[in-house]
Amino acid sequence: NVEGLIASSPVTINGMMVGQVVSIDFADTKGNLVVEFNVDSDFNFSKNSEAKVYGGGLIGGKSLAIFPKYEQG
């Protein structure tokens, strides 16, 4: 559910802004959505990391939080 998330919404890791949402579009005819976002290239984390919509309220919109998962090395 991406209600309240829009293109240009902040993308954060541990509360720090590291990028922004680029677009939100339909992935298929079943109503599934794809959220495209960018992250500063100098921050590395696994593609298996999770992203969750959070925030909202009377003043601010929603944001996308990344919960990094790091590869075992």
C-alpha positions in Angstrom: 0.0 0.0 0.0 1.7 3.2 -1.2 -1.1 5.6 -0.1 0.4 9.0 0.5 3.7 8.2 -1.3 4.4 10.4 -4.3 7.2 10.9 -6.8 9.8 13.1 -5.0 9.0 11.5 -1.6 12.2 11.1 0.5 14.0 7.7 0.7 15.7 7.2 4.1 18.0 4.8 5.8 18.0 5.1 9.6 16.2 8.4 9.3 18.8 10.0 7.0 17.6 11.0 3.5 19.6 9.1 0.9 17.4 9.5 -2.2 13.9 10.0 -3.5 11.0 8.3 -5.1 11.2 8.6 -8.9 7.9 7.0 -10.0 5.0 4.8 -8.9 3.3 2.7 -11.6 1.3 -0.5 -12.1 3.3 -3.7 -12.4 0.5 -5.7 -13.9 -3.2 -5.9 -14.5 -3.9 -7.2 -11.0 -3.2 -3.8 -9.4 0.3 -4.6 -8.1 2.5 -1.6 -8.0 6.2 -0.8 -8.7 7.9 2.0 -6.8 11.1 3.2 -8.5 13.5 5.2 -6.4 17.1 6.4 -6.5 19.7 6.2 -3.7 23.0 8.1 -3.6 25.5 5.9 -5.3 28.0 6.0 -2.5 25.8 4.0 -0.2 26.0 0.2 -0.7 23.5 -2.4 0.5 22.1 -5.7 -0.7 19.3 -6.0 -3.2 17.6 -8.2 -0.6 17.1 -5.1 1.6 13.5 -4.2 2.5 11.7 -0.9 1.7 8.7 0.2 3.7 6.4 3.2 3.5 6.2 5.2 6.7 5.2 8.5 8.1 2.3 10.8 7.3 0.4 13.1 9.4 -1.1 16.5 9.2 2.0 18.3 8.1 4.2 15.9 6.2 3.7 13.3 3.5 4.9 9.7 3.5 8.5 8.5 3.0 10.1 5.3 1.9 12.5 3.7 4.5 15.1 1.2 3.5 16.1 -1.5 6.0 19.5 -2.6 4.7 20.5 -6.3 4.7 24.2 -6.8 4.1 25.7 -9.8 2.3 27.7 -12.2 4.4 31.3 -11.9 3.3 
